[in-house]
Amino acid sequence: MDKATKIWLNGDIVDWDAAKIHLLTHGLHYGTAVFEGIRCYRTDGGPAIFRLYDHVWRLINSAKIYLMELRYNADEIAEAIKSTVRANRSDECYIRPIAYYGYGEMGVNPLPNKVDLAIAAWRWGAYLGEGALEKGVRCMVSSWRRISPLTLPPQAKSSANYANSALAKIEAIKAGYDEAILLNVNGMVSEATGENVFRVKRGALSTPPASAGVLRGITRDTVIQLAAEIGVECRRIDISREELYTSDELFLSGTAAEITPISEVDGRKVGNGAFPITRKLQAAYENAVRGRNSNHSQWLTYVEGD
Ligand code: PPE
């Protein structure tokens, strides 16, 4: 990774290499951690964090689901995130707040352990590899099913959920693909290992509904709003595996992945290789995160302001 200099840990800014925790931390053993992925972009008005409060509230809600006492309110967490970016003198970075049940008692019950909060920020370029945003990624449908909401709550962005993602990612990489798309236990498309999935067919946009077991992505919500503004309504409907194969366009959305076209699924080329709607949405997204869309200036929190 592209190491930075400072990490925020339980209220203190510490050196990157000094941000260490105990080996018997509950979250490491039992996946009892919740986190966020946020991006800060360079804009004409200085570095700005995209949809900061939406991420902060999702973190707070994830923690609530796991009965974690965060000890900081939304404003305090937002301020801590801004101060982490400032401490790293970074104008463009990926930000990772993580709350976890800490060190104290071993055993599955997390409740006796105090909850730690840490925030790191570092440079993270194209998440799915060099050139992915331009030429797209090759995906496979995983043999692993996405965790069912009856098993682990998908709306809690918990580390535990990512063990399922990691298995699917390993399978895809070993099979020579870039990314995996997971079906849910009903056999319908859910999401990718760290992104939501969108489909374009005859000019119409769709994405699986929350009931398909997806994380309600903040980028997904951004895409839906931006699409409406360019006259493309998005339907939240179930997508089947074969509908992936017969799409005109497919793309992934996520904070890290931004809007990444999918060029191929299971060896089937997506559409004719032109991605007109995806390209429009990529441009609209870029304008929004860079502060060039005055309709959405409320999505940006400037790091240098108070
Ligand atoms: N689904 C999953 C499973 C997921 O992890 C993400 C984000 C999304 C959907 C999209 O959510 P949003 O970022 O709010 O649009 N994945 C984060 C973690 C990536 C990682 O490898 O770590 C991210 O993009 O930050």
Residues whose N, C-alpha, C, O or C-beta is under 5 A from the ligand:
A	BS01	PPE	G37 I38 E191 A192 T193 G194 E195 N196 L215 R216 G217 I218 T219 R220 S253 G254 T255 A256 A257
